[in-house]
């Protein structure tokens, strides 16, 4: 099925460990995004990529890095995990053909840092 | 002031009633507006988009946009228990590279 695939779905890390969240889309979208969702805070943008080869910071980029590996894949890396990064992470993609198209979200990664 | 604001609720309506969800936004040049439904433990799912003033209907859902008042709403007619979810309002912000900003969501419960 077409869509956005995220891995892993669940992860527990110890403080200071690193990990990479993977995201791939097969809809030929140019734009890809990483959000985190925390209770009472809504969805907050971490990083986005408007096209292959470009990345930009969002609202809450500290502690994260990203790589737009190709048009399909956009990964998020936590170099040294902290308890404050416990959250649900969503990858999303969007066509930029017209303004009326919204995001398609992946199924999310529930990350706990202990 | 947050870019996108919604009442967090919870909003409870009886089955068969109309549920009304509201959202205000701060950037006057925003062009497109979206409503997402999110079930507990699931990812957001797009249910409506609107970019022109007025109403847009899709089945039991009607989105309403008033750019002068910087206000967008979602009406759900004949509410069903399966509509119980959190509804997220999203607004594109052209001055920030067309990022989407999300409200914190309104929790809706439809009581059978």
HADDOCK unambig.tbl for C-alpha pairs under 7 A between the chains (distance, minus, plus):
assign (segid A and resid 40 and name CA) (segid B and resid 104 and name CA) 6.27 0.50 0.50
assign (segid A and resid 41 and name CA) (segid B and resid 104 and name CA) 5.88 0.50 0.50
assign (segid A and resid 42 and name CA) (segid B and resid 102 and name CA) 6.64 0.50 0.50
assign (segid A and resid 42 and name CA) (segid B and resid 103 and name CA) 6.16 0.50 0.50
assign (segid A and resid 42 and name CA) (segid B and resid 104 and name CA) 4.04 0.50 0.50
assign (segid A and resid 42 and name CA) (segid B and resid 105 and name CA) 6.83 0.50 0.50
assign (segid A and resid 43 and name CA) (segid B and resid 102 and name CA) 5.96 0.50 0.50
assign (segid A and resid 99 and name CA) (segid B and resid 32 and name CA) 6.10 0.50 0.50
assign (segid A and resid 100 and name CA) (segid B and resid 32 and name CA) 5.88 0.50 0.50
assign (segid A and resid 100 and name CA) (segid B and resid 49 and name CA) 6.37 0.50 0.50
assign (segid A and resid 100 and name CA) (segid B and resid 50 and name CA) 6.82 0.50 0.50
assign (segid A and resid 100 and name CA) (segid B and resid 51 and name CA) 6.56 0.50 0.50
assign (segid A and resid 102 and name CA) (segid B and resid 34 and name CA) 6.87 0.50 0.50
assign (segid A and resid 105 and name CA) (segid B and resid 43 and name CA) 6.46 0.50 0.50
assign (segid A and resid 105 and name CA) (segid B and resid 44 and name CA) 6.55 0.50 0.50
assign (segid A and resid 106 and name CA) (segid B and resid 43 and name CA) 6.74 0.50 0.50
assign (segid A and resid 107 and name CA) (segid B and resid 42 and name CA) 6.58 0.50 0.50
assign (segid A and resid 107 and name CA) (segid B and resid 43 and name CA) 5.27 0.50 0.50
assign (segid A and resid 108 and name CA) (segid B and resid 43 and name CA) 6.34 0.50 0.50
